[in-house]
Every structure is written in structure tokens, then in C-alpha cells.
Amino acid sequence: MTKTCIAGDGEAADMLALDAALTRLSADYWHDVDHHAGRNAHEYFVEEDSFYQIQDQIFAGREAIKQFYAWRAGRGERVARHCFVNARSVVAEDGTARMTSILLLYAADGRPILPTAAPIQIADVEDICVPVNGIWRYRSRRLTTLFAGGVPITLPS
């Protein structure tokens, strides 16, 4: 069971705080991916039973997530900007939180300045988050591609 708050009471402030915290988590995560090749991306996940899913590929656990971003960085120069919009958070009775958003990915191999184009991916993102010592972390991130085109996204084969 999840709940959202529309009323202007104390619960609304709690929902705004949750939205802010999970939006910041996502912004920090994508900033690391875009500006540091995701070298710290695995640290945004809980240590036990976490996963990151892109299309049909699942990277289970922090070490697999770390290896994925190391693989991607090892491919060479790439510019990416992961833009997320329409973030919406709900809290579950068990203390976990779910955030959904839409990802627009602009990316290409090489160094700036690169030609501009439409996003290479538009995806729904579903995050399950849990508090760890007062800090929200991902239990899971699931990207479901809705639109793709132009430059392919980078996934191991």
C-alpha cells in the first residue's frame, strides 16, 4: 500500500521532503555518471540485494554495478547527459519509497563539442529506495526504454 499526499497538512511537508531527498539522490547519481563516468555510482545502492536494470540487462549488487561503469569508462571518451523529469515519489507502509521519473539521455562517443541531436533514449525510471543510517539509497533502479534512436546506448553484449 502506498500513499500520496495532496492535503496541505504536516503530511504534505513530509512528502515534499521525500520528493526533495529522492530527487537529490537521482541528481547526484546522474551527476556522477555524467561527470565522473559513474565511478561512484555503485555507492548509491544498498550493500545487500540491490540491482540496476537497463532494458533486459540486470546488474545485481554493488560490485556488478561498479564493473558495469568501469566497462563503460574503458570504452573511451563519451559525453552523456542524463536528464530526468516528472519525478514523483510515494512512500510505502514498510518505510521504503518509490520514485518514478522520465529519463532523457543525450550521449555520444568523443569529446565536446559534439553535434546536437534528439535524445538517444527516453525511458521510464522506477526506483525503490530505502533509508540507510538516515540517507536514502537505491535498492533497485529499473529503466524501461520507450523511445530509442540515433546513437546506441552503451551496454555490454
Steps between C-alpha positions, in 0.01 A plus 500: 500500500635841407367841573542843354407824664307780338368668815676802648584344836815374670496195278543728198827628646615140545420423136683812384802398705487150349471643148797727567714222647431249221534762228838599647604133513420463131668830409815401690500156337465633145759772571750231595416301186523804272803672652701215657416203275294349781805411709297545820159395364504168686520687833149638447363146539447302819771243567270197509255381232512802270480510122504733202302395193531655156272340246555124541840525670515477879806599699445330836689644796738786552796317348314425175387863479857617562629265227236623254609861537869401486428314174323803362785735599747259340335549160660845470378858487122542516283797580165430665231702669228311683210743542212388719160662525155439651644348818227370726553334839274284712573339833400147594387390843816288539716815491627459144434764239438480127590773258401500136644738244566534130857485373614685189850388403724700273829319435769439240856373485771762474591832660298819507385685303288234330212552258161534661216258435184364656542289814630151424274353767182595679424260783276455799704468818370322807708525817445314825682680780568421864646714776844387621623686808274791408615512134285375212661233284375298204387146549426494129496717190310376199514679162238409242577642157203655323678678212846443353685633200820640365803398700455169688512494878806323643438156644729198508400237246 
